[in-house]
Amino acid sequence: MQTTVRFTPAAITAIGERAAAERLTTAGFIGNAALAAAQCGDPIQRPDRDPRRPLVEALDRVAGELNAAVAAVRESQTGPGQEAALAVLPAVAERTYTVLDAVLEVS
């Protein structure tokens, strides 16, 4: 049987690093962790209960926007395409600071 799950880029990185440390594939590590959680009556430190999770996900989205804007600037040598790409950077930077402030308040 095969199941598909979605993770944020930050979660994939953390899972991949831990899987490598355990000398497992990412899929093997996820399978082992899911089975262990299913067999446990009350999984400890459930990520979905972490009050910072929405903030981390928002930060991941803002980072994606920033990466897209930077890529657009790099692809546009000069002219209106580059100007349009550069124009979004201040707003993305402002959202980044807002999310970071929220993360710091929760921590």
Short mmCIF file of the C-alpha atoms (twelve columns), coordinates in Angstrom:
data_MODEL
# 
_entry.id   MODEL 
# 
loop_
_atom_site.group_PDB 
_atom_site.id 
_atom_site.type_symbol 
_atom_site.label_atom_id 
_atom_site.label_alt_id 
_atom_site.label_comp_id 
_atom_site.label_asym_id 
_atom_site.label_seq_id 
_atom_site.Cartn_x 
_atom_site.Cartn_y 
_atom_site.Cartn_z 
_atom_site.pdbx_PDB_model_num 
ATOM 1   C CA . MET A 1   0.000  0.000  0.000   1 
ATOM 2   C CA . GLN A 2   1.242  3.495  -0.783  1 
ATOM 3   C CA . THR A 3   0.320  6.761  0.924   1 
ATOM 4   C CA . THR A 4   1.208  10.310 -0.063  1 
ATOM 5   C CA . VAL A 5   1.933  12.970 2.553   1 
ATOM 6   C CA . ARG A 6   2.969  16.623 2.291   1 
ATOM 7   C CA . PHE A 7   5.576  18.421 4.369   1 
ATOM 8   C CA . THR A 8   6.952  21.935 4.433   1 
ATOM 9   C CA . PRO A 9   10.462 22.370 3.028   1 
ATOM 10  C CA . ALA A 10  11.766 22.897 6.576   1 
ATOM 11  C CA . ALA A 11  10.142 19.658 7.739   1 
ATOM 12  C CA . ILE A 12  11.589 17.723 4.778   1 
ATOM 13  C CA . THR A 13  15.059 19.022 5.635   1 
ATOM 14  C CA . ALA A 14  14.735 18.064 9.315   1 
ATOM 15  C CA . ILE A 15  13.306 14.632 8.481   1 
ATOM 16  C CA . GLY A 16  15.974 13.973 5.849   1 
ATOM 17  C CA . GLU A 17  18.786 14.909 8.221   1 
ATOM 18  C CA . ARG A 18  17.428 12.672 10.974  1 
ATOM 19  C CA . ALA A 19  16.854 9.819  8.526   1 
ATOM 20  C CA . ALA A 20  20.467 10.090 7.325   1 
ATOM 21  C CA . ALA A 21  21.691 10.075 10.929  1 
ATOM 22  C CA . GLU A 22  19.707 6.866  11.494  1 
ATOM 23  C CA . ARG A 23  21.032 5.448  8.205   1 
ATOM 24  C CA . LEU A 24  17.532 5.158  6.788   1 
ATOM 25  C CA . THR A 25  15.879 6.462  3.681   1 
ATOM 26  C CA . THR A 26  13.511 9.354  4.244   1 
ATOM 27  C CA . ALA A 27  10.554 7.078  3.435   1 
ATOM 28  C CA . GLY A 28  11.828 4.396  5.812   1 
ATOM 29  C CA . PHE A 29  12.297 6.898  8.597   1 
ATOM 30  C CA . ILE A 30  8.821  8.367  8.084   1 
ATOM 31  C CA . GLY A 31  7.313  4.875  8.050   1 
ATOM 32  C CA . ASN A 32  9.084  3.888  11.267  1 
ATOM 33  C CA . ALA A 33  8.121  7.144  12.977  1 
ATOM 34  C CA . ALA A 34  4.478  6.848  11.894  1 
ATOM 35  C CA . LEU A 35  4.261  3.261  13.115  1 
ATOM 36  C CA . ALA A 36  5.867  4.191  16.452  1 
ATOM 37  C CA . ALA A 37  3.412  7.082  16.863  1 
ATOM 38  C CA . ALA A 38  0.457  4.833  15.961  1 
ATOM 39  C CA . GLN A 39  1.502  2.268  18.552  1 
ATOM 40  C CA . CYS A 40  1.930  4.931  21.218  1 
ATOM 41  C CA . GLY A 41  -1.168 6.000  23.112  1 
ATOM 42  C CA . ASP A 42  -0.211 9.694  23.237  1 
ATOM 43  C CA . PRO A 43  2.568  10.839 20.889  1 
ATOM 44  C CA . ILE A 44  4.790  13.379 22.586  1 
ATOM 45  C CA . GLN A 45  5.617  16.724 20.970  1 
ATOM 46  C CA . ARG A 46  3.060  16.498 18.194  1 
ATOM 47  C CA . PRO A 47  4.116  19.103 15.622  1 
ATOM 48  C CA . ASP A 48  0.499  19.917 14.793  1 
ATOM 49  C CA . ARG A 49  0.015  21.109 18.397  1 
ATOM 50  C CA . ASP A 50  3.030  23.421 18.313  1 
ATOM 51  C CA . PRO A 51  1.754  27.018 18.485  1 
ATOM 52  C CA . ARG A 52  4.696  28.113 16.328  1 
ATOM 53  C CA . ARG A 53  3.803  25.829 13.409  1 
ATOM 54  C CA . PRO A 54  1.615  28.348 11.531  1 
ATOM 55  C CA . LEU A 55  4.375  30.906 11.893  1 
ATOM 56  C CA . VAL A 56  7.009  28.528 10.562  1 
ATOM 57  C CA . GLU A 57  4.773  27.660 7.621   1 
ATOM 58  C CA . ALA A 58  4.217  31.366 6.951   1 
ATOM 59  C CA . LEU A 59  7.966  31.921 7.044   1 
ATOM 60  C CA . ASP A 60  8.439  29.070 4.568   1 
ATOM 61  C CA . ARG A 61  5.914  30.716 2.222   1 
ATOM 62  C CA . VAL A 62  7.629  34.109 2.508   1 
ATOM 63  C CA . ALA A 63  11.011 32.490 1.860   1 
ATOM 64  C CA . GLY A 64  9.532  30.908 -1.276  1 
ATOM 65  C CA . GLU A 65  8.291  34.308 -2.435  1 
ATOM 66  C CA . LEU A 66  11.690 35.834 -1.798  1 
ATOM 67  C CA . ASN A 67  13.453 33.056 -3.705  1 
ATOM 68  C CA . ALA A 68  11.035 33.486 -6.625  1 
ATOM 69  C CA . ALA A 69  11.635 37.245 -6.681  1 
ATOM 70  C CA . VAL A 70  15.409 36.807 -6.617  1 
ATOM 71  C CA . ALA A 71  15.195 34.225 -9.414  1 
ATOM 72  C CA . ALA A 72  13.081 36.639 -11.471 1 
ATOM 73  C CA . VAL A 73  15.682 39.373 -10.995 1 
ATOM 74  C CA . ARG A 74  18.463 37.022 -12.084 1 
ATOM 75  C CA . GLU A 75  16.523 35.872 -15.173 1 
ATOM 76  C CA . SER A 76  15.714 39.433 -16.275 1 
ATOM 77  C CA . GLN A 77  18.938 41.030 -17.432 1 
ATOM 78  C CA . THR A 78  17.537 44.568 -17.554 1 
ATOM 79  C CA . GLY A 79  14.360 46.388 -18.358 1 
ATOM 80  C CA . PRO A 80  10.775 46.220 -17.133 1 
ATOM 81  C CA . GLY A 81  10.952 42.549 -16.102 1 
ATOM 82  C CA . GLN A 82  13.788 43.239 -13.726 1 
ATOM 83  C CA . GLU A 83  12.148 46.405 -12.412 1 
ATOM 84  C CA . ALA A 84  8.918  44.510 -11.693 1 
ATOM 85  C CA . ALA A 85  10.830 41.755 -9.905  1 
ATOM 86  C CA . LEU A 86  12.773 44.278 -7.844  1 
ATOM 87  C CA . ALA A 87  9.571  46.137 -6.964  1 
ATOM 88  C CA . VAL A 88  8.196  43.181 -4.956  1 
ATOM 89  C CA . LEU A 89  11.287 42.778 -2.789  1 
ATOM 90  C CA . PRO A 90  10.461 45.488 -0.200  1 
ATOM 91  C CA . ALA A 91  6.998  43.988 0.437   1 
ATOM 92  C CA . VAL A 92  8.424  40.478 0.770   1 
ATOM 93  C CA . ALA A 93  11.115 41.768 3.136   1 
ATOM 94  C CA . GLU A 94  8.465  43.504 5.254   1 
ATOM 95  C CA . ARG A 95  6.388  40.296 5.480   1 
ATOM 96  C CA . THR A 96  9.551  38.411 6.449   1 
ATOM 97  C CA . TYR A 97  10.187 40.793 9.342   1 
ATOM 98  C CA . THR A 98  6.557  40.579 10.450  1 
ATOM 99  C CA . VAL A 99  6.661  36.779 10.543  1 
ATOM 100 C CA . LEU A 100 10.043 36.765 12.303  1 
ATOM 101 C CA . ASP A 101 8.697  39.164 14.942  1 
ATOM 102 C CA . ALA A 102 5.729  36.848 15.508  1 
ATOM 103 C CA . VAL A 103 8.052  33.840 15.850  1 
ATOM 104 C CA . LEU A 104 10.146 35.696 18.412  1 
ATOM 105 C CA . GLU A 105 7.045  36.695 20.399  1 
ATOM 106 C CA . VAL A 106 5.890  33.072 20.616  1 
ATOM 107 C CA . SER A 107 9.330  31.733 21.553  1 
# 
